[in-house]
Amino acid sequence: MVANIGRTDRIIRILIGLALIALVFVGPRTPWGWIGLVPLLTAFISFCPLYALLGIRTKS
């Protein structure tokens, strides 16, 4: 697993992940908000399996 997520991509993923998880506690309170764990996890490990399959690399 070689890191393939750059700094800007990581920040965006963290913000999106936190926003989705917030849906579990406020707003519509839907369990779909737990999907926010996926972008958070990929941001913290700096690796996205989908990027690897598609040959995308945002890390310079």
ABEGO torsion letter per residue (X at the ends): XBBABBAAAAAAAAAAAAAAAAAAABEAGBAAAAAAAAAAAAAAAGBBAAAAAAGBBABX
